[in-house]
């Protein structure tokens, strides 16, 4: 299986959203609330402590490829500063969540979609990255469909 890297959203983008209370990419107002769900935070990839932690909701566009179709959607981050996750293993807190992987080519074209159901995350990821044409994947919530993190082939 090829080596991979899982990363939260860019730290400067999260900082800008916290400081401006707007979506850095779109200028839409951001929303602050007490966590009513698990999230996770799209920066540190930790789940929220419901009823305790404040979170910031804003519109995020995960694609950086100029040829990719835009797919903006809602994301949550901790309102307080947290560290960006950037590692080669799925954070343990995400393993219990309903997950899906979308594999994309170098031009942003969707090549593969798979849910993590009975197979392990690692087995599903190996399947998604099996074709050489798949350069990166988006980890998504398989129920809500929202973006969680980016996975790059190393």
ChimeraX commands (.cxc) that place a marker at each C-alpha (Angstrom):
marker #1 position 0.00,0.00,0.00 radius 0.5
marker #1 position 1.36,3.43,-0.83 radius 0.5
marker #1 position 2.29,5.81,1.97 radius 0.5
marker #1 position -0.25,8.52,2.65 radius 0.5
marker #1 position -0.72,11.72,4.62 radius 0.5
marker #1 position -3.97,12.82,6.31 radius 0.5
marker #1 position -4.30,16.54,7.04 radius 0.5
marker #1 position -6.86,18.93,8.45 radius 0.5
marker #1 position -7.75,22.16,6.69 radius 0.5
marker #1 position -4.95,24.74,6.33 radius 0.5
marker #1 position -4.11,26.48,9.62 radius 0.5
marker #1 position -4.10,30.03,8.13 radius 0.5
marker #1 position -7.62,29.49,6.82 radius 0.5
marker #1 position -8.87,28.40,10.26 radius 0.5
marker #1 position -7.16,31.38,11.89 radius 0.5
marker #1 position -8.75,33.78,9.43 radius 0.5
marker #1 position -12.20,32.26,10.03 radius 0.5
marker #1 position -11.79,32.63,13.81 radius 0.5
marker #1 position -10.57,36.23,13.56 radius 0.5
marker #1 position -13.05,37.51,10.98 radius 0.5
marker #1 position -16.02,35.27,11.84 radius 0.5
marker #1 position -16.47,34.82,8.09 radius 0.5
marker #1 position -15.72,32.11,5.58 radius 0.5
marker #1 position -12.25,33.04,4.28 radius 0.5
marker #1 position -13.03,31.67,0.83 radius 0.5
marker #1 position -16.52,33.13,0.38 radius 0.5
marker #1 position -17.04,35.93,2.90 radius 0.5
marker #1 position -20.22,34.32,4.25 radius 0.5
marker #1 position -20.84,34.93,7.95 radius 0.5
marker #1 position -19.59,32.19,10.26 radius 0.5
marker #1 position -21.71,30.88,13.13 radius 0.5
marker #1 position -20.52,30.25,16.71 radius 0.5
marker #1 position -22.36,27.71,18.84 radius 0.5
marker #1 position -21.98,25.31,21.73 radius 0.5
marker #1 position -21.20,21.87,20.26 radius 0.5
marker #1 position -24.39,19.86,19.80 radius 0.5
marker #1 position -22.72,17.09,17.78 radius 0.5
marker #1 position -19.42,15.26,17.49 radius 0.5
marker #1 position -18.10,17.23,14.51 radius 0.5
marker #1 position -15.18,16.59,14.16 radius 0.5
marker #1 position -13.05,19.74,14.10 radius 0.5
marker #1 position -11.72,19.99,10.54 radius 0.5
marker #1 position -8.40,21.37,11.76 radius 0.5
marker #1 position -7.27,19.07,14.60 radius 0.5
marker #1 position -9.62,16.20,13.57 radius 0.5
marker #1 position -10.73,15.68,17.18 radius 0.5
marker #1 position -14.39,15.21,18.00 radius 0.5
marker #1 position -16.15,17.92,19.99 radius 0.5
marker #1 position -17.16,17.59,23.61 radius 0.5
marker #1 position -20.91,18.14,23.20 radius 0.5
marker #1 position -22.41,20.78,25.45 radius 0.5
marker #1 position -18.95,21.97,26.55 radius 0.5
marker #1 position -16.85,23.23,23.63 radius 0.5
marker #1 position -17.60,26.22,21.41 radius 0.5
marker #1 position -17.32,25.59,17.68 radius 0.5
marker #1 position -17.28,27.74,14.59 radius 0.5
marker #1 position -19.30,26.78,11.51 radius 0.5
marker #1 position -18.35,28.22,8.12 radius 0.5
marker #1 position -18.40,27.42,4.39 radius 0.5
marker #1 position -15.28,25.65,3.11 radius 0.5
marker #1 position -14.15,24.72,-0.40 radius 0.5
marker #1 position -11.80,21.70,-0.15 radius 0.5
marker #1 position -10.59,21.71,-3.77 radius 0.5
marker #1 position -7.43,23.49,-4.81 radius 0.5
marker #1 position -7.28,22.03,-8.35 radius 0.5
marker #1 position -8.30,24.65,-10.92 radius 0.5
marker #1 position -10.11,22.01,-13.01 radius 0.5
marker #1 position -12.15,20.56,-10.15 radius 0.5
marker #1 position -15.83,21.33,-9.78 radius 0.5
marker #1 position -16.40,23.43,-6.67 radius 0.5
marker #1 position -17.92,21.56,-3.74 radius 0.5
marker #1 position -18.29,24.07,-0.89 radius 0.5
marker #1 position -19.94,22.89,2.27 radius 0.5
marker #1 position -20.24,23.48,6.00 radius 0.5
marker #1 position -17.35,22.63,8.33 radius 0.5
marker #1 position -16.79,23.03,12.05 radius 0.5
marker #1 position -13.59,23.96,13.85 radius 0.5
marker #1 position -12.92,24.63,17.52 radius 0.5
marker #1 position -13.52,28.28,18.34 radius 0.5
marker #1 position -10.38,28.23,20.48 radius 0.5
marker #1 position -7.02,27.63,18.81 radius 0.5
marker #1 position -6.05,24.01,18.19 radius 0.5
marker #1 position -3.25,22.29,16.28 radius 0.5
marker #1 position -3.69,21.08,12.71 radius 0.5
marker #1 position -3.59,17.30,12.33 radius 0.5
marker #1 position -1.01,16.19,9.79 radius 0.5
marker #1 position -0.06,12.53,10.03 radius 0.5
marker #1 position -0.02,9.16,8.34 radius 0.5
marker #1 position -2.65,7.41,10.47 radius 0.5
marker #1 position -6.37,7.95,10.86 radius 0.5
marker #1 position -6.95,9.67,14.21 radius 0.5
marker #1 position -8.52,7.21,16.63 radius 0.5
marker #1 position -11.47,9.55,17.31 radius 0.5
marker #1 position -12.55,9.26,13.66 radius 0.5
marker #1 position -12.67,5.44,13.57 radius 0.5
marker #1 position -16.11,5.27,15.19 radius 0.5
marker #1 position -17.63,7.76,12.72 radius 0.5
marker #1 position -19.44,6.88,9.48 radius 0.5
marker #1 position -16.73,7.50,6.88 radius 0.5
marker #1 position -16.42,7.56,3.10 radius 0.5
marker #1 position -13.48,8.18,0.77 radius 0.5
marker #1 position -13.64,9.99,-2.57 radius 0.5
marker #1 position -10.55,9.43,-4.75 radius 0.5
marker #1 position -9.53,12.16,-7.21 radius 0.5
marker #1 position -7.12,12.43,-10.12 radius 0.5
marker #1 position -4.53,15.14,-10.55 radius 0.5
marker #1 position -7.04,17.42,-12.30 radius 0.5
marker #1 position -9.68,17.09,-9.61 radius 0.5
marker #1 position -11.79,14.50,-11.45 radius 0.5
marker #1 position -13.66,12.03,-9.23 radius 0.5
marker #1 position -12.35,8.52,-9.91 radius 0.5
marker #1 position -13.57,6.41,-6.99 radius 0.5
marker #1 position -15.97,6.49,-4.04 radius 0.5
marker #1 position -16.12,3.96,-1.20 radius 0.5
marker #1 position -17.78,3.81,2.22 radius 0.5
marker #1 position -16.02,2.39,5.24 radius 0.5
marker #1 position -18.61,-0.13,6.43 radius 0.5
marker #1 position -17.35,-3.61,7.32 radius 0.5
marker #1 position -13.80,-3.35,5.97 radius 0.5
marker #1 position -11.18,-1.41,7.90 radius 0.5
marker #1 position -10.42,2.16,6.99 radius 0.5
marker #1 position -6.96,1.06,5.84 radius 0.5
marker #1 position -8.41,-1.61,3.51 radius 0.5
marker #1 position -10.88,0.86,1.97 radius 0.5
marker #1 position -8.13,3.45,1.57 radius 0.5
marker #1 position -5.85,0.88,-0.12 radius 0.5
marker #1 position -8.68,0.10,-2.55 radius 0.5
marker #1 position -9.31,3.78,-3.31 radius 0.5
marker #1 position -5.60,4.46,-3.87 radius 0.5
marker #1 position -5.00,1.25,-5.85 radius 0.5
marker #1 position -5.29,2.96,-9.25 radius 0.5
marker #1 position -2.18,5.10,-9.89 radius 0.5
marker #1 position -4.45,7.80,-11.33 radius 0.5
marker #1 position -5.85,8.51,-7.84 radius 0.5
marker #1 position -3.58,11.26,-6.46 radius 0.5
marker #1 position -5.55,12.28,-3.36 radius 0.5
marker #1 position -8.80,11.57,-1.53 radius 0.5
marker #1 position -11.31,13.47,0.54 radius 0.5
marker #1 position -12.40,11.84,3.76 radius 0.5
marker #1 position -16.10,12.55,4.24 radius 0.5
marker #1 position -18.83,11.86,6.76 radius 0.5
marker #1 position -20.79,9.02,5.12 radius 0.5
marker #1 position -24.10,10.19,6.63 radius 0.5
marker #1 position -23.95,13.98,6.20 radius 0.5
marker #1 position -21.60,13.92,3.18 radius 0.5
marker #1 position -19.48,16.78,4.52 radius 0.5
marker #1 position -15.73,17.09,4.10 radius 0.5
marker #1 position -13.54,15.98,7.01 radius 0.5
marker #1 position -9.92,15.87,5.76 radius 0.5
marker #1 position -7.66,15.47,2.76 radius 0.5
marker #1 position -5.53,12.39,2.19 radius 0.5
marker #1 position -2.55,12.68,-0.14 radius 0.5
marker #1 position -0.51,9.92,-1.71 radius 0.5
marker #1 position 3.12,10.35,-0.63 radius 0.5
marker link #1:1,2 radius 0.2
marker link #1:2,3 radius 0.2
marker link #1:3,4 radius 0.2
marker link #1:4,5 radius 0.2
marker link #1:5,6 radius 0.2
marker link #1:6,7 radius 0.2
marker link #1:7,8 radius 0.2
marker link #1:8,9 radius 0.2
marker link #1:9,10 radius 0.2
marker link #1:10,11 radius 0.2
marker link #1:11,12 radius 0.2
marker link #1:12,13 radius 0.2
marker link #1:13,14 radius 0.2
marker link #1:14,15 radius 0.2
marker link #1:15,16 radius 0.2
marker link #1:16,17 radius 0.2
marker link #1:17,18 radius 0.2
marker link #1:18,19 radius 0.2
marker link #1:19,20 radius 0.2
marker link #1:20,21 radius 0.2
marker link #1:21,22 radius 0.2
marker link #1:22,23 radius 0.2
marker link #1:23,24 radius 0.2
marker link #1:24,25 radius 0.2
marker link #1:25,26 radius 0.2
marker link #1:26,27 radius 0.2
marker link #1:27,28 radius 0.2
marker link #1:28,29 radius 0.2
marker link #1:29,30 radius 0.2
marker link #1:30,31 radius 0.2
marker link #1:31,32 radius 0.2
marker link #1:32,33 radius 0.2
marker link #1:33,34 radius 0.2
marker link #1:34,35 radius 0.2
marker link #1:35,36 radius 0.2
marker link #1:36,37 radius 0.2
marker link #1:37,38 radius 0.2
marker link #1:38,39 radius 0.2
marker link #1:39,40 radius 0.2
marker link #1:40,41 radius 0.2
marker link #1:41,42 radius 0.2
marker link #1:42,43 radius 0.2
marker link #1:43,44 radius 0.2
marker link #1:44,45 radius 0.2
marker link #1:45,46 radius 0.2
marker link #1:46,47 radius 0.2
marker link #1:47,48 radius 0.2
marker link #1:48,49 radius 0.2
marker link #1:49,50 radius 0.2
marker link #1:50,51 radius 0.2
marker link #1:51,52 radius 0.2
marker link #1:52,53 radius 0.2
marker link #1:53,54 radius 0.2
marker link #1:54,55 radius 0.2
marker link #1:55,56 radius 0.2
marker link #1:56,57 radius 0.2
marker link #1:57,58 radius 0.2
marker link #1:58,59 radius 0.2
marker link #1:59,60 radius 0.2
marker link #1:60,61 radius 0.2
marker link #1:61,62 radius 0.2
marker link #1:62,63 radius 0.2
marker link #1:63,64 radius 0.2
marker link #1:64,65 radius 0.2
marker link #1:65,66 radius 0.2
marker link #1:66,67 radius 0.2
marker link #1:67,68 radius 0.2
marker link #1:68,69 radius 0.2
marker link #1:69,70 radius 0.2
marker link #1:70,71 radius 0.2
marker link #1:71,72 radius 0.2
marker link #1:72,73 radius 0.2
marker link #1:73,74 radius 0.2
marker link #1:74,75 radius 0.2
marker link #1:75,76 radius 0.2
marker link #1:76,77 radius 0.2
marker link #1:77,78 radius 0.2
marker link #1:78,79 radius 0.2
marker link #1:79,80 radius 0.2
marker link #1:80,81 radius 0.2
marker link #1:81,82 radius 0.2
marker link #1:82,83 radius 0.2
marker link #1:83,84 radius 0.2
marker link #1:84,85 radius 0.2
marker link #1:85,86 radius 0.2
marker link #1:86,87 radius 0.2
marker link #1:87,88 radius 0.2
marker link #1:88,89 radius 0.2
marker link #1:89,90 radius 0.2
marker link #1:90,91 radius 0.2
marker link #1:91,92 radius 0.2
marker link #1:92,93 radius 0.2
marker link #1:93,94 radius 0.2
marker link #1:94,95 radius 0.2
marker link #1:95,96 radius 0.2
marker link #1:96,97 radius 0.2
marker link #1:97,98 radius 0.2
marker link #1:98,99 radius 0.2
marker link #1:99,100 radius 0.2
marker link #1:100,101 radius 0.2
marker link #1:101,102 radius 0.2
marker link #1:102,103 radius 0.2
marker link #1:103,104 radius 0.2
marker link #1:104,105 radius 0.2
marker link #1:105,106 radius 0.2
marker link #1:106,107 radius 0.2
marker link #1:107,108 radius 0.2
marker link #1:108,109 radius 0.2
marker link #1:109,110 radius 0.2
marker link #1:110,111 radius 0.2
marker link #1:111,112 radius 0.2
marker link #1:112,113 radius 0.2
marker link #1:113,114 radius 0.2
marker link #1:114,115 radius 0.2
marker link #1:115,116 radius 0.2
marker link #1:116,117 radius 0.2
marker link #1:117,118 radius 0.2
marker link #1:118,119 radius 0.2
marker link #1:119,120 radius 0.2
marker link #1:120,121 radius 0.2
marker link #1:121,122 radius 0.2
marker link #1:122,123 radius 0.2
marker link #1:123,124 radius 0.2
marker link #1:124,125 radius 0.2
marker link #1:125,126 radius 0.2
marker link #1:126,127 radius 0.2
marker link #1:127,128 radius 0.2
marker link #1:128,129 radius 0.2
marker link #1:129,130 radius 0.2
marker link #1:130,131 radius 0.2
marker link #1:131,132 radius 0.2
marker link #1:132,133 radius 0.2
marker link #1:133,134 radius 0.2
marker link #1:134,135 radius 0.2
marker link #1:135,136 radius 0.2
marker link #1:136,137 radius 0.2
marker link #1:137,138 radius 0.2
marker link #1:138,139 radius 0.2
marker link #1:139,140 radius 0.2
marker link #1:140,141 radius 0.2
marker link #1:141,142 radius 0.2
marker link #1:142,143 radius 0.2
marker link #1:143,144 radius 0.2
marker link #1:144,145 radius 0.2
marker link #1:145,146 radius 0.2
marker link #1:146,147 radius 0.2
marker link #1:147,148 radius 0.2
marker link #1:148,149 radius 0.2
marker link #1:149,150 radius 0.2
marker link #1:150,151 radius 0.2
marker link #1:151,152 radius 0.2
marker link #1:152,153 radius 0.2
marker link #1:153,154 radius 0.2
view
